Amino acid sequence: MIPFVDLKAQYQTIKNEIGEAVNQVLDQTNFILGDPVAKFEEEFAQFCQVKYCLGVASGTDALHLALRALEIGSGDEVIIPANTFVATALAVSYTGATPILVDADPENFNLDLNKIEEKITAKTKAIIPVHLYGRPMDMDKLITLAQKYNLQVVEDACQAHGATWKNKKVGSFGIIGCFSFYPGKNLGAYGDGGAIVTNDEALAEKLKMLRNYGSPKKYYHDTLGYNSRLDTLQAAILRVKLKYLPDWNNQRLGHAKLYNEKLTGVGDLILPSIDWANPSVFHLYVVRTKKRDALLKYLSDHGVQTGIHYPVPLYSLGAYKHLNRRPEDFPITEQLSQEILSLPMFAELNEEQIDIVVNLIKQFFQPAINILNNQGSSIDNDGRDQKIKLGLIGYGYWGPNFARTIKESTDCELKYCADTKAENLTKIKEKYPQTVATLNYQDILADPEVKAVVIVTPTKTHFEIAKNCLLAGKHVLVEKPLCYTSWEARELINIADERGLTLMVGHIFLFNPAVRYIKELIINKEIGQLRHLHFQRRNLGPIRQDVNVLWDLAPHDVVMALNFINETPISVVASGESFLPSGLYDVVSASIKFSNNIIANIILSWIDPIKMRDVTIVGDKKMILFDDVNPSEKIKIFNKNIDVVKKATDANFGEYQIILNSNEISIPAIANINKEPLKEEFSHFIDCLTTGQRPISDGENGLAVVKILEAIQKSLDNNSQSINI
Ligand SMILES: Cc1ncc(COP(=O)(O)O)c(C=O)c1O
């Protein structure tokens, strides 16, 4: 895991010094305004190139007390950036004044200097520039503007300890500068803390009183003050840390430089520019991308913590609804709130960690489609092989068929094959010596050359493997069924969609020429209104240990039923039995109801004497038998409709006979009947990768099938109860 900020890493480097400093305070028990506070104030004032510093309880208090000291209050207006932490605004509100928001500068995300003047009114008393993310504002321009309108400048340097503008420390430009020592800051205490810096002696005296109950002398209270003092323990800790601050800031700058170098040109990322004359102290390293939310999730899924500073702009916060500000008035802030992402940043971050973050981001932005740039040819101008490199995961029962299909494709190269069984790897190596055989499929994901992965593993592993493949930026073709639950299916669809990746399920019957032929007949209304469909899928083994007969065999039939009927079913009823020692259902019959009284029955068994794979489709015009094990007569069409006639012999008993009006049975010649469905399926997958089209058996189709299987399973587990879909 790469944390956003690693406070422990820093503590480890200064543990002994901190221990000593804390112990000293404990020994002296001078907890309130003890000697370390005065010492720290002196040292921090010097660091900030100002005469006075006063330690207070937090950054928020620093701002609040500063405004109070300047006698800003009810009826006054204070200009602040719309793009800042809420505390900047809260401090204004605490005084009774109104915060006036100004949109952000699209270049540096700080207050837009060109938009301040239009907000100045007779009530405006002060401006609070915020050196956001550690980046110094242009203080020349800001001070000139403030002087022009006779406005006080209170700097919010809560994120910018040590940053300089033209070699002068931020916080020293305005009449007052405010700092926060919140633990995650560049200079962070081990609790809350803050400081006010100023060159104005009178203000310093006033602030000294304000932070201490408004009292110049114990028990004499001249003004309504506050209890807001920097804790002695925190001051002692800050004294230790202040010595290291310049180095830590330099390290942060170095990390930002590395991030910038490594991330330049990746995806649509906009990186923070570095003004080397006035560099940021990179409290935060903030990038922009239109795919912010997806990238954030991707990084989080891969163990990288990030942040958004800030996801909800001030004007949209509940606390500031009363300002009645419209997002349209702050287009830049609004856009930033949707596009910014803060990557891990702290002094102790190392290049290895940066590389992990960078590589994940690169993987995320890997171009999703258009893998074959030069269609038709598999060799590019440099003579380099342009074949799509694929990985196959699973070389058990069905995997070898895929391996062969991939090897036979002229557009692809089977670069990897993974299996958890060493004996399977030996088989791969024997058959395909050029293919890298690995026990760990993660090896495939780590190779940026691999664009797509075919997953032919046991069903229970589909979700996890497919998810990891998608998260690694690979297109995925997964064997049926897509996964075990509809929420898993939905998650896979979402991940694929967010990243523009192809997710296809191996619903092989959609690529079967006979099934396509029947579908044509249905579309052309030659079957008439469908009445019922009957599927049989029986054989004598092979029996699976990981799934029951339903999940093993029914996906094919459910795929066909959905394809032929072309609507979502209403409900299912199922019953099943387990006869073999595995305890799994070996025999299942399920009845799926659709609207218009159409019904699809499926009988599944892996303990039957012969292999039967047939489908009868009964329409009011024609009936069809599709017998998949019949090598020559796959489809029989019963050309005449049915009639119900009174049986002449038993007329008195009211018996009826259903008769076929004609014995006319036709056996159509089906185009491409010898085309191998697996080849068709795979070449459709490759077409989708190169053109960006959605597969006919996409994730949604996979989900539709999983939903029905889930419902059938539920009915089986609940005494054949009818389950609505
Ligand atoms: C820009 C800004 N202003 C003010 C504050 C308030 O500081 P504190 O949390 O110490 O009250 C912060 C701290 O998060 C900040 O980032």
Ligand as a Chemical Component Dictionary entry (heavy atoms), coordinates in Angstrom:
data_LIG
# 
_chem_comp.id                   LIG 
_chem_comp.type                 NON-POLYMER 
_chem_comp.pdbx_formal_charge   0 
_chem_comp.three_letter_code    LIG 
# 
loop_
_chem_comp_atom.comp_id 
_chem_comp_atom.atom_id 
_chem_comp_atom.alt_atom_id 
_chem_comp_atom.type_symbol 
_chem_comp_atom.charge 
_chem_comp_atom.model_Cartn_x 
_chem_comp_atom.model_Cartn_y 
_chem_comp_atom.model_Cartn_z 
_chem_comp_atom.pdbx_ordinal 
LIG C1 C1 C 0 -5.837 26.445 3.230  1  
LIG C2 C2 C 0 -6.114 26.138 4.659  2  
LIG N1 N1 N 0 -6.590 27.081 5.468  3  
LIG C3 C3 C 0 -6.851 26.826 6.760  4  
LIG C4 C4 C 0 -6.652 25.599 7.314  5  
LIG C5 C5 C 0 -7.045 25.340 8.736  6  
LIG O1 O1 O 0 -6.028 24.819 9.521  7  
LIG P1 P1 P 0 -6.374 23.925 10.798 8  
LIG O2 O2 O 0 -6.789 22.593 10.301 9  
LIG O3 O3 O 0 -5.064 23.856 11.549 10 
LIG O4 O4 O 0 -7.428 24.606 11.572 11 
LIG C6 C6 C 0 -6.129 24.589 6.526  12 
LIG C7 C7 C 0 -5.851 23.263 7.101  13 
LIG O5 O5 O 0 -6.273 22.220 6.739  14 
LIG C8 C8 C 0 -5.877 24.842 5.149  15 
LIG O6 O6 O 0 -5.441 23.874 4.325  16 
# 
loop_
_chem_comp_bond.comp_id 
_chem_comp_bond.atom_id_1 
_chem_comp_bond.atom_id_2 
_chem_comp_bond.value_order 
_chem_comp_bond.pdbx_ordinal 
LIG C1 C2 SING 1  
LIG C2 N1 SING 2  
LIG C2 C8 DOUB 3  
LIG N1 C3 DOUB 4  
LIG C3 C4 SING 5  
LIG C4 C5 SING 6  
LIG C4 C6 DOUB 7  
LIG C5 O1 SING 8  
LIG O1 P1 SING 9  
LIG P1 O2 DOUB 10 
LIG P1 O3 SING 11 
LIG P1 O4 SING 12 
LIG C6 C7 SING 13 
LIG C6 C8 SING 14 
LIG C7 O5 DOUB 15 
LIG C8 O6 SING 16 
# 
